[in-house]
Amino acid sequence: MQRIKSKPIIIYILSIALFLEGCASADIANDNAQKDNISGTVADSISEESASEVDAQAGESTKDIADTILNAGGLEFSQETVPEADNSMNTSSDGDSLTVDSTGENTEEPEEDTDSEVTIYMVGDILLHTPVEEASKRDDGSYDYSHIFDETRDLIKEADISLVNQEVIIGGSELGISGYPAFNASYEIGDALTDAGFDIVLHATNHVLDKGARGIENCYLYWESAHPEIEVLGIHDSFEDQSQISLVTVDDITIAFLNYTYGTNGIEVPSDKQYLVDMLYEETVSEDLAKAEEMADFTVVCPHWGTEYRLSPDSYQEKWAKKFAQGGADLVIGTHPHVIEPVEWVDDTLVYYSLGNFVNWTSGTGPGTANRMLGGMAEITIGKDPSGKAYIKEYGVEPLVTDLHDGPDGVTVYRLRDYSEDMAGENAIRKQDSEFSYRYLNDLCDEVWGDLWKKP
């Protein structure tokens, strides 16, 4: 199956001057004028954990970023010209709602289908609290996060396109490895994500500016130099890069991916570097959706939104879900609440409101803490009907659980179906919430997802 990533890529290689001819400086309007007013409810939901959590850890030796671009892993990069787009929100031209059953399979598929088909998997937050960093640190000061993915790596690699929300910035050891409240991860987490099989990494989160502009710049350069085969969304190194739409083509189906965050925990984006982070501004989102509709067969939006620890969408999410649907988005997969939320159709748009955490070791205690240990993997199959229109053929969710033990390599994510009551009984999170159990996790899946998560 041919896989092509189509996006204008500007790769800055240390010590090598690439040719840049005729690059005109972008005339960018002040993004502050675009800001959508965030409701007090959402603004109040910024805090991640209790203020008592240990927030800093250092000691990793400085890692040099590679001087040369690595092999692109078989994915062909090409340049696309982004057409001018209408600033108004486009309404989907397809007014017919898809009919689905409770298991996520369309019951009114086209009479004849083409051979084209794409599978998309996405997981939630890579939330590297201090105990996760400690479990990954080696005696020589380096980090190895591979243990996190030991039980899910094969699953992640099954999909044609796998996405992950990298909650914390990857600024490298020179900025100090730290947990809550100002996170920063070593470059090795990027190596682990790549090895696990992820193709797209989402960086537009409320923690993206925890280490300021330098954190984003280090992170962007790391990905471009060490893993150019990975498509990075939500952060940029220039206005020109920010203006592009990320496109991935698999089996003759071109998919556009967009990523935004509601805010950055009160840390202002530098006025002269407004391109650094993709924010949920109405005008920007409207323009991006219009471009995506022209360039792609299918559009996926990944917003960082919602209220932390809430098991249902808030009014802010509902408002934006409607806007995405009106703009032509086909699929919305959200992150940020750190717990799972429902999967619903909004008009013709499928919305996963929150996938919860993929991995974490919260400092929280008491009832509800167990909810943060359960995450989900969104699983979507996209097909093409005889007219060439891409549509959601099947969808579902795979429950995931973070298993915690003290000591090196003591953090691993499992599929819930591979977990057990005995394993749950030994999970270190029980010291923080005694209600955590295998039965508790199953009941939570039933409460939030109904029959959608159940598989034969």
N, C-alpha and C positions, 0 to 999 in steps of 0.2 A: 504494500500500500504506500503510495507516494505521499510524503508529508512535506509541505512547503510553508515556511513562515514568510509572509510578505509584509515587510515594514521598512521604511527608510531607516537605515541604521548608520549612525555616526560613531565610529569606534576610535577612541583616543588611545593610542599605544604609547607607552612611556618610551621616550628617547627616539621615536620614529615619527617624522612629520608626514602625515597623509596629505595628499593633494586635496585642496578645497578651492574650487574655482567659482567665482561669481556668487558667493553666498551673500545674500542681502540680509542686513540686520532686520529682525522682525519688529514691526510696529505694533506693539501689544498695548491694549488699553489697560488701565488700572483694574486689576482683578477685584480689588476691594469693592468696586461699583457693582460687581456681579454677585456679591455674597447674598445668599438666601438667608433670611433671618431664621436662626435656629431657635426653636422654642425653648422656654425655660426648662421644660421636662427633659429634653435631650441634653441641654447644657449641664443639668444637674447630674447626669448619668456618667460623667467623664471618669470619676474615680475608679481605679482598677481593683484595689484590694484594701484592706485595713492598713492604716498608716504605720502599723507596727512591723511590717515586713522588712527584712534585711534587704538593702537596696544596692549594695555595691560589692564588686569582687574584681580583683585585678591579679596580674601575675603572669599572663600569657606573654611569651616572647613575641616581639613584633614580627609580623609576617609580611614579607615583600610581595607586592602584587606582580603577577607574571608580566614579563616584558613583551610577550608575543601572544597573538590570538591563537587559541587552541582550535583544533578541528571542530567544525560545526556539527558533528554528530549525525551527519546524513540529512540534515534539514537545510534546504536551499533557501537562501535569503535573496530577496529581490526588492527593487525600489518601486514604489507606487506614487503617483501624483495624486494628492488629495484635492478633489474638486471643490469649488465654492459651494457653500450650502446655505439654504434659507435659515434665518435665525429662529423662525417659529417652530414650535413643537409639531412634528409630523404625526399624524394619526395613522395607525395601521390600516392598510387598504383591505385587509381580510376581516370582514365582519362576522364570519361564522365561527362560533366558539367550538373548540375541540371537545368531544365527548370522551370522558375517561372513566374507567372503573376505579374501585378503591385501591387497586394494586398498582395503578399508574400506567396502565396500558390503554392506548386509544382504542375505542370500540367502533370508531368510524374512520378507518384508514382508507386511503385511496384504493380503488378497485385494483389498480396495477401500480406497483412501485418500481422505481429504478433500482439499479444495483448499488447505488451510492449509499453509504451509511457511515456515521461517525459516532464514536462513544466519547463522552466527556465525563470525567470524574473530578470532583473537587472536595477538599477537606477544609476544616476551619482553622482556628488560630494556633500557630506555633508560638506559644506563650512561655518564654524561657525564664521562669522564676529562678531565684538564686539556687534552690535545691536541685533544679534540673541542670544548671550550669555546673554545680559541684559534682553531680553524678557523671558528668561528661569530661571533667578535667583530668588530665594525665599528670604523672609525676614530673614530666619535663616541662610542664606549663602549657602544653598544647591541649586541644579539645577534640574529642571524638564523639559525635552525636549519633553514630550509626545505630546504636542500641535502641534508639527511639523507634526506628522503622523496621526492626528485625522481623516483626510479625505481620507487617502490612506492605512490605516492599513489593512482593509478587502481585498483590492486588492493585497497587498504584500503577504498576507497569502494564496491567491489562488494557487500560484505556488508550484510545488514540491520542487524547489530549488530557493531561492531568494537571490540575491547578491546586495551589496551596496559598493560604493567607499567612504571610510572614509578618506576624504581629509586631515584632521588635526589629529595630533597625540593625543592619549588619555593618557596623562602623569599624570593626577591627580592634585588636588589643591595644593599639596606640591610644585609643580614646577611653580605655578602661572597660573591662567586662563588668556588667552590672545588671541587677534585677530591678524589681519595682522600687521606686516609682519611675526612675529614668533608665529605661532598659538600653542595653547595648550588647550585641552578640559578636563572637569571633567569626572570622571568615569561614571556619570549618563547618558552620551550620549550613552555609551555601553548598559546600561540597557534599554534605550529607543529603540535602534536598535533591541535588542532581543525581546522586547515586541511587536514591530511593525511586527515581523515575519521574519526577515532576517536570513538566514542560513549561509551565507558566507560573511565575511567582508574583503575588500581589503585595505591594508595599504601601498603598494608600491607607494608613491607619492613624489612629489618634496618637500613637507613639512614634510616628515617623520622624519627628523633630526633637526627640528626647536628647540627642547629642548635637542639635543645631544643624546648620547647613553642612558643616563638615561631615557629620554622620551620613547624610544622604549622598554627598559627593563621594565619600569613600565607598559606600555601598554600591553606587552606580558604576564606579570604575572597577570595583571588584568583579561584578557580573560581566561587564563588557570585556574585561581582559582574561578572566579565569574561565568563564562559562558563557561564551557568546551564543551558544546554542539555546540558552534559556531566554524565554521572552519575559521581560520584566515590565510590570505595569505599575502605574501610580506615582512613579518618581521619574525625573528627567534631568538632563544636564544642559538644556537650552530650550528657548521658546520654540525653535524649529522642531526639536524632538517632541515637545509636548503637543504640537499641532497635528501630529500624525495619528492615524488610527491603526491599532495593532490587528493584523489579519493573519489567520492561520488557515491554510487550505489542506484538507485531507479528503482523498477520494472524490475529487471534483465538487466538494462543498466548501465554500469559503465562509469563515466565521470571524466576526469582529468581536473583540474583547475590550471592555471599558472598565475602569476601576477608579473609585472616588472615596474620599473620607468626609464625614460630617464636620470634622474639626481636628485640631492638633493639641488638645489639652491646654489651650490658652497661649501656646507658644506661637508667636507671629512668624509667618513666612517672611524672610527678608524682602524688603520693598523692591530691591533690584534683582531678586531672584524668584519672582512669583511662579516661575515655571517648575520649581522644585517638586511640588506636590499637586496632585489632581484633587480638587475640592468639589464638594457637591454644591456648585453654583448653577442656578437654573439656566442662565444663558449659555454657559459652557456645555452643560449636559445636552441641551437642546441642539446646539450646533454639532456636537459629536455624534448624537444619534442620527441626525440628518445625513451626515457624511457616511456613517456606517450603513445606513439603509441603501445608499447609492452604490457602495463598494462591496457589500457582502450579501450572502444568501441568508445569513442568520446572525443575530446580534445577542451577545451575552453581556449583561451589566453586573458587576460585582461591587456593591456598595458596602462601606463600613458605616453602620448606622444602628439606631435602636437604643434600648435601655438595658444596661447591664443586669444580668441575673433574672430578667423577666422572661417567662416562658411563652409569651404571646407578643405579637407586634404592637407597637405603640402608634399613636396618630401620625408621628413623623414618618415612620416606615410606610404606613398606609398611604400617606400623601405622595411620597416619592414613588412607591410601587405603581400608583395610578399614572404619575407623570412618565415613568419609564414605558408603561404600556401604551400610553398615548403617543409617545415618540417612536414607537415601532420595535422596542426591545422584545425579543422572543423568550428570553430566559433571564431571570434575576436570581443571583445567589448571594445572600448577605452574610456578613460577619459582624462581630463586636460584642454582642450580649454575653458571650462566654457560656451560654447555655443554649440548648436546642430550642427552636421555635417551629411553628407549623409550616407546611408546604401547601400552597393554595394557588388556584387560578385567579388572576386579575384580568378580566376580559380574556384576551387570547394569549396572555403572558403568564408563564409558569413562574411562581415566586417561592424560593426557599428563603424564608425570612432570616434564619440564622442556623448555621451548622455547629455552633458551639465551639469548644476547644478541641483541637486535635491532640495537643499535649499541654500539660500544665502541672504545677504543684503549688496550688494556692496556699496562702497563709491563713485563709479564712477558716473559721470554726463555727460549729453549731448547725442547726437545721438549714438545709438548702445548699450547704457546701458540697454535698455529694452530687448535686446537679451539674457541677462544673467538670466532673470526671467523665461525663457522657458527651460524646460528639457524634457527628454524622458525616458520611461520605455521600454527597449527591451523585447519583448515577443516571445519566441521560443518554438516550440514543436518538440521534437525529437522522432522518431519512429525507428523500426527495421524491415528490410525487411526479407523475408523468409530465406535468406542465413545467417542471423545474423548480417548484417552490419547496424550500426546506421546511420541515415541520418536526415536532417532537413525536417520535414514534413510541417510545417507552420512557418511563422515568421511575425512580425509586430512591431509597436511601438505605445505606448500610450503617448500622450503629457501631460506634467505636468506643472503647473505654481505655483510660489511662491507668496503667498498673504501676504502683509505686512501692519501692523498697529502699531502705537505707543502704548507702554504700555505692561503689562504682557501678555504672551501667544499670542502676536501679530503677530506671524509668523506661517503660516500653508500652506502646499502644497496641491493643488487640482488637480484633473484631469481636463484638459481643457474642456472636455464635461460637467463637472459639474460647470464650471465657467460661468460668464455672463458679459455683457457690463457694467452693473451697478456696479458689484463687481470690475471690472477692473478700473472703474472711481474713486473708493475710495482707490485703492492700493497706499500706500505711495511712491512707486517708481516713481510715476508721478511727484513728486517734483524734482526728479533727471533727468527724461527724459519724457517730456510731450507727446512724441509720443506713449508711452505705452497705449495700448487699447486691447480689446478683438479681434477686427478685425486685429490689428497688429500681434497678436500671431497666428491667423489662417493663415494669409498671410505668416508668417515666416515658418510655418509648410509646406505650399504648396511649398515655394521656396526651402526648403532643402530636404524634404521627398517626394514631389510629392503626389501620391495617396496612398502611403504606410500607412499613418497614419489614413486614412479615414475608418470609420467602419459604418455598417448599423445602 
